[in-house]
Structures are given as C-alpha cells and as structure tokens.
Amino acid sequence: MLHRALNVRNRHPGADHTCRNARCQQIESQLHLIRCVYITPFWTAIIDFVRIVLSLDIRHLPHERTLIFGMRSSDDFLPPAARAVIRHA
C-alpha cells in the first residue's frame, strides 16, 4: 500500500468520508483499510496464504508493517513473490 493512490473517501473534500462498509462508522482512509475491524479477517487470510503457500516465516508483526511496507520481521522484507500477492490483494 505504500505507493498506492487509492480512491478512499477521505480524499474528496465535502463528500461523505464514512467507511463504505455499512457496519463501520469510521473515517475511510488508506490506513483505515488496514486497521478496520471488518476488513482485518481478509488481511489475516492473505497473510496466512502467503505464509502457507510460499512457506514463509512471517513473525508476529502488526499487520500494518507487513501490508504497507512488505516486512516479514522488524528488519527483513518479504520476498518479491509475497509482496506481489499482497500488492494485488
């Protein structure tokens, strides 16, 4: 997500900035797409997929670091294939 220019609602002045998920009443932003409690199960499944299919040891970092920066530990990046899966999710 680091270089994405996603069309999230808080990018439009004067428009409704509420998350598009009807159950969530938070302000929608790029960071919110990672932190939203209703979207977190999706990201957990993506990380589990990368961990299992690509046989990677992804330590228990906050999802934000893995999803935004492509990190597998506090000082190591994921390999390109894993970053590509996350980028296209």
Contacts in CASP RR format, 6 or more apart in sequence:
PFRMAT RR
TARGET T0000
AUTHOR 0000-0000-0000
METHOD contacts of the structure
MODEL  1
MLHRALNVRNRHPGADHTCRNARCQQIESQLHLIRCVYITPFWTAIIDFV
RIVLSLDIRHLPHERTLIFGMRSSDDFLPPAARAVIRHA
1 30 0 8 1.000
1 33 0 8 1.000
1 34 0 8 1.000
1 67 0 8 1.000
1 68 0 8 1.000
2 68 0 8 1.000
2 69 0 8 1.000
4 30 0 8 1.000
6 30 0 8 1.000
6 33 0 8 1.000
8 28 0 8 1.000
8 29 0 8 1.000
8 30 0 8 1.000
8 32 0 8 1.000
8 33 0 8 1.000
9 15 0 8 1.000
9 16 0 8 1.000
9 17 0 8 1.000
9 18 0 8 1.000
9 19 0 8 1.000
9 20 0 8 1.000
9 27 0 8 1.000
9 28 0 8 1.000
10 17 0 8 1.000
10 27 0 8 1.000
10 28 0 8 1.000
10 29 0 8 1.000
17 27 0 8 1.000
17 28 0 8 1.000
18 24 0 8 1.000
18 25 0 8 1.000
18 26 0 8 1.000
18 27 0 8 1.000
18 28 0 8 1.000
19 25 0 8 1.000
19 26 0 8 1.000
19 27 0 8 1.000
19 28 0 8 1.000
19 32 0 8 1.000
19 36 0 8 1.000
19 38 0 8 1.000
20 28 0 8 1.000
21 36 0 8 1.000
21 38 0 8 1.000
21 39 0 8 1.000
23 38 0 8 1.000
24 36 0 8 1.000
24 37 0 8 1.000
24 38 0 8 1.000
26 32 0 8 1.000
26 36 0 8 1.000
31 64 0 8 1.000
33 39 0 8 1.000
34 43 0 8 1.000
34 63 0 8 1.000
34 64 0 8 1.000
34 67 0 8 1.000
34 68 0 8 1.000
35 64 0 8 1.000
40 63 0 8 1.000
42 89 0 8 1.000
43 63 0 8 1.000
43 67 0 8 1.000
43 89 0 8 1.000
44 63 0 8 1.000
46 67 0 8 1.000
46 85 0 8 1.000
46 86 0 8 1.000
46 89 0 8 1.000
47 58 0 8 1.000
47 63 0 8 1.000
47 66 0 8 1.000
47 67 0 8 1.000
47 86 0 8 1.000
49 85 0 8 1.000
50 56 0 8 1.000
50 58 0 8 1.000
50 78 0 8 1.000
50 82 0 8 1.000
50 85 0 8 1.000
50 86 0 8 1.000
51 57 0 8 1.000
51 58 0 8 1.000
54 79 0 8 1.000
54 81 0 8 1.000
54 82 0 8 1.000
54 85 0 8 1.000
56 72 0 8 1.000
56 78 0 8 1.000
56 79 0 8 1.000
56 82 0 8 1.000
57 72 0 8 1.000
58 66 0 8 1.000
58 72 0 8 1.000
58 73 0 8 1.000
58 78 0 8 1.000
59 72 0 8 1.000
59 73 0 8 1.000
59 74 0 8 1.000
61 71 0 8 1.000
61 72 0 8 1.000
61 73 0 8 1.000
61 74 0 8 1.000
65 71 0 8 1.000
65 74 0 8 1.000
66 72 0 8 1.000
66 78 0 8 1.000
66 86 0 8 1.000
67 86 0 8 1.000
69 77 0 8 1.000
70 77 0 8 1.000
70 78 0 8 1.000
70 82 0 8 1.000
70 83 0 8 1.000
70 86 0 8 1.000
71 77 0 8 1.000
71 78 0 8 1.000
72 78 0 8 1.000
72 82 0 8 1.000
77 83 0 8 1.000
78 86 0 8 1.000
END
